[in-house]
Each structure stands twice: as C-alpha cells, then as structure tokens.
Amino acid sequence: MAAAPVWSVDPRTGNPREQVAVEATAEEVDRAVRAAHAVRDALADRTVRAAFLRTAAELLSGAEEHVVEAADAETALGPARLTGELARTAAQLRAFAEVVDEGAYLDIHIDHEDGTRTPPWPDLRRVKIPLGVVAVYAASNFPLAFSVPGGDTASALAAGCPVVVKAHPDHPATSELCASLLRRAAARHGLPEDVVSVVHGFDAGVELVKHPLVAAAGFTGSVRGGRALFDAAAARPVPIPFHGELGSLNPVVVTEAAAAERGEQIGAGLGGSMTMGSGQFCTKPGFVLAPSGEAGDRLLKSLTETVSGTGSGVMLDHRMRDAFVAGVAERAALPDVDAPVTPGAGGEHTVSAGFLTVPASRLAEAGPHDALLEECFGPVTVVARYDSEAEITAVLSRLPGNLTATLQIATEEVDGSAAGLLAELTPLAGRILVNGWPTGVAVAPAQHHGGPYPATTSTSTSVGATAVERWLRPVSYQSTPEALLPPELREDNPLGLPRRVDGRLT
C-alpha cells in the first residue's frame, strides 16, 4: 500500500496547496528514532550546544520572509502575528543557549565525606543528565513557537537530548522548512543533522510515543489527543514522562467593585483578549464571572461593542471551524443562556466572534450547563452573572485545572481585601494574573506555563528557563575517584559551574 500523502492546505479556502511529504510508516519512525538515539552523545559538549541554538535562531530570523510566508499560507494567522511569533521563537532559542552557558540547570550538589554525622555521610556528588531521545508533538495554533523550532524542541536540545518532532498536519510545509534550518544549524557546528528530525502522520505519532528508545515526550494540543498519548506513554513496558498541555478555560473573576470602577475598560479588554487570533490562544479567557446589576451591565455593553466590531476570522482548519460552530450552537441552546453577540459561522470558511451569558446559579451544581465549563476553541467566551460571593465560590469549586486564572479588582481592593478570592483562584491554575489578561506568555525565567490537569499532565512548565528540567534526571556519584567523575563534579570545578558545596552555593 502506498504511503498516504501529506498536503499543505489553505485554511482560507480549504483547498490543497502542495504535497509536502508522505506519512511515515512504523519502519520510518523506527529509523528516525534510532538515528536520533545514535547521535545523542554528539550533544554532550555544552559550548557546542549553546552555539548550535544561537545559530538556529540566526538562521530562522534570516529566513523570516520565507518562514512567515509559509506559515501564513497554512494557518491564516497573518504576517504581523507570525512575524512576532518568529521573533519570540528565535528569542527562546537564544534564551536556552544562555541557560546552557550558565549551567545552573545542572543543579550540582557536592557533599564531602563527614564521619561526624549520624549516620556518617559518604562523599556524594549530584548532577542532572539528559534523558535521551525526546518526542515533540507540534501545536496547531503556534506553527513556530510551539512546533518544530519551538520551546519543547529548544529546551530538549538545551538539555542535550536529540528530538524527533511529529509535525502538525495543519502546517507541514512550515514544519519541513523549519526543520531544514535547524538541521543546517547543527551541521554548521559539526553536529549530526539527526539531532533534529521530523515525521508526519497520525499513526507515526502513536508509533513515536511507543518507541522503546524514546525517553520522554512533549505535547501541545487537545485534551482528547493528549490524553490518548499520555495513556500510551504510561502503558509502555517502560513508562516515560509525558509533558502534555491539553486544554484550559482560563477563568476570570471580576469583583463588583472592579466592575463599578472600570467596567467599560474591563469589557473592552476582555473582548480584545478573547478574540485575539480568532480565539485560538491556549490562554484565551473562556469563562468570566461578572456581577449582576448595573455595573455588570456596563461591562457587558462594552464587551458587546468590542466583539461586534471584530470582523469574521479564519480558523486553523475547517475541522476546527466546524467544531466551533457546533460547540457554540450546543451551548447557546441551553436554558437561560443568552447570546448578546451570537458566535458561529461567519461565512463558508470563516467564523464570527461572540459571547454567551448565563446566571451563575445555573453552574453551581452538575447538570447540562456543565458544557459551559469546558473549553470551546475559537472566538467565544461565557460570562456567568453572579449575585453573591457565595455563588463565585460555588462555581470556582467546580472548575477544572487551568493554565491561567485572572482576578480583576478595584483600586480600593489592592490593600488585600481581595486576598480571599485570589486564594480561591490559586489552586486552579499555574499562572495567576491581577488586572491583566492572560493572552501572551512572556518567555522569562519566572514564567510558569502549566497547571493542574487537564491544563497539563505534569507539574512542569513548557515556557521559560525551567522548561529544560523536563528532559533531565538526577544522578548521584558516591565515593567515586576524582578521575572517574564527570568534569561537572570534579573538585577543582574545571568548567566554572555554579554548585552547592556542603550546603553552600558557590
């Protein structure tokens, strides 16, 4: 049987553009993984690794015109958005090069022998080492920053792990172009090109997570797809870590005082955030608790004006468009649900933004309205109108895990009077915002992009410097002769790495 073709499709028309590749067979996945495994030692030199990451950033930036053109043709995200995403992607690669140079990620601890302790301490030296081949599953909504050259790939390479990427079917041409640039960057520094490779096809993705030489996986996508791969990773004869980002509602709580003070501003900000990128950000605020009454009405009026002024948009593919149209129709048909701006089909290939409202009391207990507490991918949000703080608490207690949670408060509440609400939001998410909007994830050392399930399947972050920790494991050497120790653990610290010696950071 001939291998199935992989087509690049124009989401603006639904028409195929070009055949990019063919879906990988099980044998081809096996060859890609074995090739990556065979070259893992080539990434051992930290200096070379950091230079490779910087060159990858340089080549991606140098090919900006071609990369942006390819990504826009396949995703309809627009040149402005994609130019910014490419800049972010290059910055991520450079940031991980700095992480590698610094070396703190190795988390080195040295405890010298001490016979006076009870029980006595032997000489112990601990360092983190790379896991091995990492499988990366590219995201649909970020063809660059969360795909072939994105954060999972960059952090895995920084850790010293070769990568096999399962390309997303929505942007196969962009994936191949970016992979060629990464492989070219590797070759410039004498590294085998197989430190990065790409495979295509649904079955290839399943084969990849099951392969015995794959040591860990990173995924960004749907709850259904991510959970299936997570279960497959756990069911292997040798289970592996699976770091999946699956889905998020990203709740927002607007206090009554905040709505009274600046309801119009909050409504406009919410409208801009939930329609950004046609509502296809994983951090879109998809659920809002806003007060009943006049202040909440002003907020909704502003939200209505903002969303009504948003033109129809193209989603990443027609399957997602159809799921959005069906999802909002199902939710809008529920009792006591209104649609001040009706979301749905904007045309044959587009969607129109909108929002739904519902009394918060409808969500306080399990029932058919539970669909409103599930992510609907696309430009829609749900505004639940509450009459009391007790209703806020009742609804928050029913929410699943999220990437973000936001609290909008008034000036008078910054003195700490809103601390109780902040404490209720904190268990729900990995990033808590006050008087901001969650769309936009800064690539910073203190960033955490993750959260309780189903937002993610682990406690780690996929953005920021500590994302590298996902692809490492600690090893302690006990009473090991100096000549046998890795250079990172030798007494004279020949590599000049930060480490904690006898409990003191040096």
C-alpha angles and dihedrals in degrees: 000000000000117000114259114256121243111222131197106226130200106230091199090066107011089236124135114251104189142331106258104178143326127263112269118249122223088259092053092049088050091052092049093050094044091049090051092047091051093057100043093108090059088073094056096099107086094199092055091044093054092047090050091054092049092049090049089055090048094051093047091050091046091054093047096127094052096040094049092045092051094046094047092050090055102036107025088221091135133243095266094054093042094047088056092046091051090052089051091049092052090046090053091055091049091047092055090048087059090049090054092047093051094048098203089123088073087071094210118197125181121187114182122219111279119180093181093073124091107261096018119250120234119209105283127184122182131193136158121246132191118270097220133244113015123204113214122196110204123228125239098218099048108044091180114020095045100026138061097334094025137115098287092052094042094048093045092051089047088055089053097256123135114230136221110192123204100213119225113247091228094068112021096146092052089048093053092046093050092045090054090053093050092048090049090052090052092051092052089064097044094259121139111257089231090078081089126032139157134220129186134212141059094259090048089058091054093047090049097057090046096049111118093223094054106099102186142355138217122201138181117185146070127352091239096050095039094049092050091053092043090054091048091051091051094045095056118112084248107031118216135203112271115196104193130174103200118162143330139192093196098207124215125202117199113194119221090244092052092051090049093048100044111355093144092053092047092049092051092047092049091050092051093047099046094048096044110124090003089298092296099127117114086225096053111140097244100168130040132185107207129169125260117236136053098319092052090046090057090051091052092047090055091045090051092052093048097047093042089057092055113100124226115279141204118244124216094266140351093255090061091044092054092047090051094050092048093044097053092044091054092049095044091055093061118109115271092011115129130188111211086178111022114226120207143086113003094183141322092302104017143067132219123225123239146142139232130218130206136167108263089228088070089064100045092091135033116276145109090309089069087094086074088063092058125086116263107197109225141046101325136101133184120229114200112197113217130197099196144014087251089065090051090054093046093052096042089053089063099050122109124230118294143192092232142012124193133204120197110199138172126249090255091057098057088086089080102273090120093053092106093058091046089053090053092052097045097075090052101062150024096232123040119197130194118201094346140090125253100224106105122050115210115222095229135139092249095048121119117192104180140067147177118317130315089030089061139352095227139035094249131101127243093201129057136031096301091061086088090070091073092072099047137078129196124245126188122205114207124202090340119166113250094243091057096049122101110256090250091065103041118122098243092051094227092185095052094234126167110252143160111243119190088343096310124109112234 
